Amino acid sequence: NNTTLGYMVAALKEFHQHKNYFIEVQCCEHLNLPKLHSLMHYVESIELFGTTDNYSTEMFEQLHIDFANMAGVPN
């Protein structure tokens, strides 16, 4: 609903206002992450196309784990 989407917009706005803190404290060199970028488009996509009812990311999460393990990168 619009209330929940409003919460998401507000949370993303606040996150983006403060995200450079992670770089300032040398937690990471950059925040150029596809997941963070794609979050910016979620609200618009939900408004245009609706929700993805009964959608699960479990298969994709397992695939990520498998590829990360093959590369020797911790999750």
A tleap script that builds the chain and sets N, CA, C and O, in Angstrom:
source leaprc.protein.ff14SB
mol = sequence {
  NASN ASN THR THR LEU GLY TYR MET VAL ALA
  ALA LEU LYS GLU PHE HIE GLN HIE LYS ASN
  TYR PHE ILE GLU VAL GLN CYS CYS GLU HIE
  LEU ASN LEU PRO LYS LEU HIE SER LEU MET
  HIE TYR VAL GLU SER ILE GLU LEU PHE GLY
  THR THR ASP ASN TYR SER THR GLU MET PHE
  GLU GLN LEU HIE ILE ASP PHE ALA ASN MET
  ALA GLY VAL PRO CASN
}
set mol.1.N position { 0.836 -1.189 0.000 }
set mol.1.CA position { 0.000 0.000 0.000 }
set mol.1.C position { 0.879 1.250 0.000 }
set mol.1.O position { 2.095 1.168 0.171 }
set mol.2.N position { 0.261 2.375 -0.189 }
set mol.2.CA position { 1.024 3.628 -0.312 }
set mol.2.C position { 1.757 4.007 0.965 }
set mol.2.O position { 2.818 4.629 0.911 }
set mol.3.N position { 1.197 3.637 2.114 }
set mol.3.CA position { 1.863 3.947 3.382 }
set mol.3.C position { 3.191 3.209 3.474 }
set mol.3.O position { 4.213 3.798 3.827 }
set mol.4.N position { 3.172 1.928 3.156 }
set mol.4.CA position { 4.392 1.120 3.218 }
set mol.4.C position { 5.418 1.611 2.206 }
set mol.4.O position { 6.609 1.682 2.512 }
set mol.5.N position { 4.965 1.950 1.006 }
set mol.5.CA position { 5.893 2.481 0.004 }
set mol.5.C position { 6.480 3.811 0.472 }
set mol.5.O position { 7.645 4.104 0.203 }
set mol.6.N position { 5.689 4.605 1.162 }
set mol.6.CA position { 6.191 5.861 1.726 }
set mol.6.C position { 7.280 5.621 2.755 }
set mol.6.O position { 8.272 6.348 2.798 }
set mol.7.N position { 7.095 4.590 3.594 }
set mol.7.CA position { 8.132 4.225 4.568 }
set mol.7.C position { 9.419 3.827 3.854 }
set mol.7.O position { 10.517 4.178 4.286 }
set mol.8.N position { 9.269 3.090 2.759 }
set mol.8.CA position { 10.452 2.648 2.018 }
set mol.8.C position { 11.178 3.843 1.407 }
set mol.8.O position { 12.405 3.919 1.465 }
set mol.9.N position { 10.437 4.762 0.829 }
set mol.9.CA position { 11.043 5.963 0.244 }
set mol.9.C position { 11.790 6.746 1.318 }
set mol.9.O position { 12.917 7.188 1.094 }
set mol.10.N position { 11.170 6.919 2.478 }
set mol.10.CA position { 11.802 7.673 3.570 }
set mol.10.C position { 13.058 6.971 4.069 }
set mol.10.O position { 14.075 7.617 4.321 }
set mol.11.N position { 12.990 5.649 4.213 }
set mol.11.CA position { 14.150 4.891 4.693 }
set mol.11.C position { 15.296 4.960 3.694 }
set mol.11.O position { 16.451 5.127 4.086 }
set mol.12.N position { 14.989 4.833 2.410 }
set mol.12.CA position { 16.038 4.915 1.388 }
set mol.12.C position { 16.652 6.313 1.344 }
set mol.12.O position { 17.864 6.459 1.186 }
set mol.13.N position { 15.820 7.330 1.484 }
set mol.13.CA position { 16.322 8.708 1.484 }
set mol.13.C position { 17.279 8.920 2.653 }
set mol.13.O position { 18.349 9.507 2.491 }
set mol.14.N position { 16.890 8.440 3.827 }
set mol.14.CA position { 17.755 8.591 5.002 }
set mol.14.C position { 19.046 7.792 4.839 }
set mol.14.O position { 20.124 8.271 5.192 }
set mol.15.N position { 18.936 6.577 4.307 }
set mol.15.CA position { 20.137 5.771 4.084 }
set mol.15.C position { 21.106 6.500 3.163 }
set mol.15.O position { 22.299 6.585 3.452 }
set mol.16.N position { 20.594 7.024 2.056 }
set mol.16.CA position { 21.469 7.697 1.091 }
set mol.16.C position { 22.081 8.976 1.661 }
set mol.16.O position { 23.162 9.386 1.238 }
set mol.17.N position { 21.401 9.604 2.613 }
set mol.17.CA position { 21.963 10.793 3.256 }
set mol.17.C position { 23.159 10.436 4.128 }
set mol.17.O position { 24.046 11.265 4.328 }
set mol.18.N position { 23.194 9.214 4.648 }
set mol.18.CA position { 24.224 8.825 5.612 }
set mol.18.C position { 25.186 7.744 5.113 }
set mol.18.O position { 26.093 7.353 5.847 }
set mol.19.N position { 25.013 7.258 3.901 }
set mol.19.CA position { 25.803 6.112 3.441 }
set mol.19.C position { 27.301 6.402 3.339 }
set mol.19.O position { 28.110 5.483 3.467 }
set mol.20.N position { 27.681 7.642 3.116 }
set mol.20.CA position { 29.108 7.952 3.005 }
set mol.20.C position { 29.860 7.757 4.314 }
set mol.20.O position { 31.090 7.718 4.322 }
set mol.21.N position { 29.139 7.635 5.410 }
set mol.21.CA position { 29.771 7.370 6.703 }
set mol.21.C position { 30.600 6.092 6.642 }
set mol.21.O position { 31.683 6.028 7.224 }
set mol.22.N position { 30.101 5.076 5.944 }
set mol.22.CA position { 30.826 3.809 5.844 }
set mol.22.C position { 32.176 3.991 5.154 }
set mol.22.O position { 33.143 3.309 5.492 }
set mol.23.N position { 32.242 4.896 4.201 }
set mol.23.CA position { 33.503 5.189 3.518 }
set mol.23.C position { 34.403 6.026 4.425 }
set mol.23.O position { 35.613 5.807 4.481 }
set mol.24.N position { 33.807 6.985 5.134 }
set mol.24.CA position { 34.583 7.850 6.033 }
set mol.24.C position { 35.280 7.064 7.134 }
set mol.24.O position { 36.410 7.389 7.498 }
set mol.25.N position { 34.635 6.046 7.666 }
set mol.25.CA position { 35.245 5.244 8.738 }
set mol.25.C position { 36.040 4.074 8.166 }
set mol.25.O position { 36.444 3.167 8.894 }
set mol.26.N position { 36.259 4.108 6.856 }
set mol.26.CA position { 37.069 3.121 6.140 }
set mol.26.C position { 36.544 1.702 6.296 }
set mol.26.O position { 37.310 0.740 6.352 }
set mol.27.N position { 35.231 1.593 6.365 }
set mol.27.CA position { 34.591 0.280 6.384 }
set mol.27.C position { 34.679 -0.354 4.997 }
set mol.27.O position { 34.788 -1.573 4.858 }
set mol.28.N position { 34.630 0.499 3.977 }
set mol.28.CA position { 34.737 0.031 2.596 }
set mol.28.C position { 35.228 1.198 1.738 }
set mol.28.O position { 35.189 2.357 2.153 }
set mol.29.N position { 35.685 0.865 0.548 }
set mol.29.CA position { 36.218 1.897 -0.345 }
set mol.29.C position { 35.120 2.613 -1.123 }
set mol.29.O position { 35.268 3.783 -1.476 }
set mol.30.N position { 34.030 1.919 -1.386 }
set mol.30.CA position { 32.929 2.493 -2.162 }
set mol.30.C position { 31.645 1.736 -1.837 }
set mol.30.O position { 31.671 0.683 -1.200 }
set mol.31.N position { 30.558 2.276 -2.274 }
set mol.31.CA position { 29.261 1.621 -2.113 }
set mol.31.C position { 28.598 1.438 -3.471 }
set mol.31.O position { 27.378 1.550 -3.590 }
set mol.32.N position { 29.391 1.159 -4.486 }
set mol.32.CA position { 28.872 0.937 -5.827 }
set mol.32.C position { 28.400 -0.510 -5.944 }
set mol.32.O position { 29.029 -1.332 -6.610 }
set mol.33.N position { 27.301 -0.798 -5.295 }
set mol.33.CA position { 26.776 -2.152 -5.259 }
set mol.33.C position { 25.465 -2.218 -6.038 }
set mol.33.O position { 24.577 -1.395 -5.822 }
set mol.34.N position { 25.336 -3.189 -6.942 }
set mol.34.CA position { 24.091 -3.298 -7.718 }
set mol.34.C position { 22.843 -3.399 -6.846 }
set mol.34.O position { 21.796 -2.857 -7.200 }
set mol.35.N position { 22.945 -4.093 -5.701 }
set mol.35.CA position { 21.776 -4.219 -4.828 }
set mol.35.C position { 21.326 -2.856 -4.320 }
set mol.35.O position { 20.128 -2.578 -4.264 }
set mol.36.N position { 22.273 -2.009 -3.952 }
set mol.36.CA position { 21.912 -0.680 -3.457 }
set mol.36.C position { 21.304 0.165 -4.565 }
set mol.36.O position { 20.351 0.910 -4.336 }
set mol.37.N position { 21.855 0.047 -5.757 }
set mol.37.CA position { 21.316 0.822 -6.872 }
set mol.37.C position { 19.906 0.354 -7.225 }
set mol.37.O position { 19.020 1.174 -7.468 }
set mol.38.N position { 19.699 -0.953 -7.254 }
set mol.38.CA position { 18.387 -1.461 -7.654 }
set mol.38.C position { 17.293 -1.080 -6.663 }
set mol.38.O position { 16.131 -0.947 -7.047 }
set mol.39.N position { 17.653 -0.901 -5.384 }
set mol.39.CA position { 16.660 -0.483 -4.390 }
set mol.39.C position { 15.998 0.835 -4.770 }
set mol.39.O position { 14.834 1.070 -4.444 }
set mol.40.N position { 16.738 1.687 -5.458 }
set mol.40.CA position { 16.209 2.990 -5.845 }
set mol.40.C position { 15.025 2.857 -6.802 }
set mol.40.O position { 14.216 3.777 -6.920 }
set mol.41.N position { 14.921 1.721 -7.482 }
set mol.41.CA position { 13.880 1.526 -8.493 }
set mol.41.C position { 12.707 0.682 -7.996 }
set mol.41.O position { 11.716 0.536 -8.712 }
set mol.42.N position { 12.794 0.127 -6.793 }
set mol.42.CA position { 11.754 -0.775 -6.297 }
set mol.42.C position { 10.391 -0.097 -6.184 }
set mol.42.O position { 9.391 -0.643 -6.650 }
set mol.43.N position { 10.340 1.073 -5.576 }
set mol.43.CA position { 9.053 1.735 -5.356 }
set mol.43.C position { 8.368 2.015 -6.686 }
set mol.43.O position { 7.182 1.729 -6.852 }
set mol.44.N position { 9.110 2.570 -7.626 }
set mol.44.CA position { 8.530 2.869 -8.936 }
set mol.44.C position { 8.041 1.596 -9.622 }
set mol.44.O position { 6.965 1.590 -10.220 }
set mol.45.N position { 8.817 0.524 -9.542 }
set mol.45.CA position { 8.415 -0.740 -10.160 }
set mol.45.C position { 7.154 -1.300 -9.517 }
set mol.45.O position { 6.269 -1.800 -10.211 }
set mol.46.N position { 7.070 -1.219 -8.196 }
set mol.46.CA position { 5.878 -1.713 -7.495 }
set mol.46.C position { 4.660 -0.875 -7.872 }
set mol.46.O position { 3.569 -1.411 -8.066 }
set mol.47.N position { 4.845 0.436 -7.976 }
set mol.47.CA position { 3.726 1.301 -8.364 }
set mol.47.C position { 3.267 1.009 -9.790 }
set mol.47.O position { 2.069 1.041 -10.074 }
set mol.48.N position { 4.205 0.727 -10.684 }
set mol.48.CA position { 3.855 0.468 -12.084 }
set mol.48.C position { 3.291 -0.927 -12.315 }
set mol.48.O position { 2.318 -1.096 -13.050 }
set mol.49.N position { 3.908 -1.934 -11.681 }
set mol.49.CA position { 3.586 -3.317 -12.014 }
set mol.49.C position { 2.956 -4.116 -10.882 }
set mol.49.O position { 2.502 -5.240 -11.102 }
set mol.50.N position { 2.919 -3.563 -9.686 }
set mol.50.CA position { 2.392 -4.299 -8.542 }
set mol.50.C position { 3.471 -5.155 -7.907 }
set mol.50.O position { 4.632 -5.136 -8.316 }
set mol.51.N position { 3.061 -5.902 -6.902 }
set mol.51.CA position { 4.015 -6.741 -6.174 }
set mol.51.C position { 4.221 -8.062 -6.892 }
set mol.51.O position { 3.424 -8.456 -7.744 }
set mol.52.N position { 5.286 -8.729 -6.540 }
set mol.52.CA position { 5.578 -10.047 -7.102 }
set mol.52.C position { 5.067 -11.101 -6.125 }
set mol.52.O position { 5.850 -11.713 -5.399 }
set mol.53.N position { 3.768 -11.307 -6.112 }
set mol.53.CA position { 3.148 -12.242 -5.189 }
set mol.53.C position { 3.728 -13.641 -5.355 }
set mol.53.O position { 3.951 -14.115 -6.469 }
set mol.54.N position { 3.964 -14.280 -4.227 }
set mol.54.CA position { 4.485 -15.648 -4.185 }
set mol.54.C position { 5.861 -15.781 -4.821 }
set mol.54.O position { 6.215 -16.858 -5.302 }
set mol.55.N position { 6.640 -14.713 -4.832 }
set mol.55.CA position { 7.993 -14.744 -5.390 }
set mol.55.C position { 8.976 -15.013 -4.267 }
set mol.55.O position { 8.871 -14.444 -3.180 }
set mol.56.N position { 9.921 -15.877 -4.540 }
set mol.56.CA position { 10.930 -16.209 -3.540 }
set mol.56.C position { 12.315 -16.011 -4.139 }
set mol.56.O position { 12.554 -16.354 -5.297 }
set mol.57.N position { 13.218 -15.460 -3.349 }
set mol.57.CA position { 14.596 -15.288 -3.801 }
set mol.57.C position { 15.485 -16.434 -3.343 }
set mol.57.O position { 16.698 -16.404 -3.550 }
set mol.58.N position { 14.885 -17.446 -2.722 }
set mol.58.CA position { 15.673 -18.535 -2.145 }
set mol.58.C position { 16.600 -19.185 -3.172 }
set mol.58.O position { 17.768 -19.438 -2.877 }
set mol.59.N position { 16.091 -19.459 -4.375 }
set mol.59.CA position { 16.903 -20.100 -5.400 }
set mol.59.C position { 18.108 -19.222 -5.755 }
set mol.59.O position { 19.224 -19.725 -5.889 }
set mol.60.N position { 17.885 -17.918 -5.906 }
set mol.60.CA position { 18.961 -17.016 -6.294 }
set mol.60.C position { 19.965 -16.823 -5.167 }
set mol.60.O position { 21.161 -16.661 -5.413 }
set mol.61.N position { 19.479 -16.841 -3.933 }
set mol.61.CA position { 20.383 -16.726 -2.791 }
set mol.61.C position { 21.305 -17.934 -2.723 }
set mol.61.O position { 22.498 -17.791 -2.455 }
set mol.62.N position { 20.765 -19.118 -2.962 }
set mol.62.CA position { 21.586 -20.323 -2.949 }
set mol.62.C position { 22.606 -20.278 -4.085 }
set mol.62.O position { 23.757 -20.673 -3.898 }
set mol.63.N position { 22.200 -19.806 -5.248 }
set mol.63.CA position { 23.120 -19.683 -6.377 }
set mol.63.C position { 24.258 -18.735 -6.028 }
set mol.63.O position { 25.412 -19.001 -6.366 }
set mol.64.N position { 23.941 -17.619 -5.348 }
set mol.64.CA position { 24.975 -16.675 -4.917 }
set mol.64.C position { 25.956 -17.362 -3.974 }
set mol.64.O position { 27.168 -17.195 -4.107 }
set mol.65.N position { 25.440 -18.128 -3.031 }
set mol.65.CA position { 26.300 -18.837 -2.080 }
set mol.65.C position { 27.216 -19.801 -2.814 }
set mol.65.O position { 28.410 -19.874 -2.521 }
set mol.66.N position { 26.663 -20.539 -3.765 }
set mol.66.CA position { 27.471 -21.496 -4.531 }
set mol.66.C position { 28.597 -20.790 -5.281 }
set mol.66.O position { 29.744 -21.235 -5.237 }
set mol.67.N position { 28.276 -19.692 -5.971 }
set mol.67.CA position { 29.301 -18.967 -6.723 }
set mol.67.C position { 30.327 -18.321 -5.794 }
set mol.67.O position { 31.520 -18.316 -6.100 }
set mol.68.N position { 29.880 -17.784 -4.679 }
set mol.68.CA position { 30.808 -17.176 -3.723 }
set mol.68.C position { 31.759 -18.226 -3.164 }
set mol.68.O position { 32.948 -17.958 -2.994 }
set mol.69.N position { 31.251 -19.408 -2.879 }
set mol.69.CA position { 32.110 -20.478 -2.370 }
set mol.69.C position { 33.123 -20.923 -3.420 }
set mol.69.O position { 34.269 -21.223 -3.086 }
set mol.70.N position { 32.711 -20.969 -4.681 }
set mol.70.CA position { 33.642 -21.355 -5.745 }
set mol.70.C position { 34.763 -20.329 -5.873 }
set mol.70.O position { 35.897 -20.680 -6.200 }
set mol.71.N position { 34.446 -19.067 -5.616 }
set mol.71.CA position { 35.445 -18.003 -5.731 }
set mol.71.C position { 36.251 -17.835 -4.449 }
set mol.71.O position { 37.236 -17.097 -4.421 }
set mol.72.N position { 35.835 -18.517 -3.395 }
set mol.72.CA position { 36.535 -18.399 -2.123 }
set mol.72.C position { 36.235 -17.108 -1.391 }
set mol.72.O position { 37.033 -16.655 -0.570 }
set mol.73.N position { 35.087 -16.513 -1.686 }
set mol.73.CA position { 34.693 -15.250 -1.066 }
set mol.73.C position { 33.650 -15.538 0.006 }
set mol.73.O position { 32.670 -16.234 -0.263 }
set mol.74.N position { 33.842 -15.016 1.219 }
set mol.74.CA position { 32.819 -15.238 2.250 }
set mol.74.C position { 31.541 -14.481 1.931 }
set mol.74.O position { 31.585 -13.413 1.321 }
set mol.75.N position { 30.397 -15.033 2.342 }
set mol.75.CA position { 29.106 -14.369 2.101 }
set mol.75.C position { 29.067 -13.162 2.935 }
set mol.75.O position { 28.080 -12.427 2.912 }
savepdb mol mol.pdb
quit
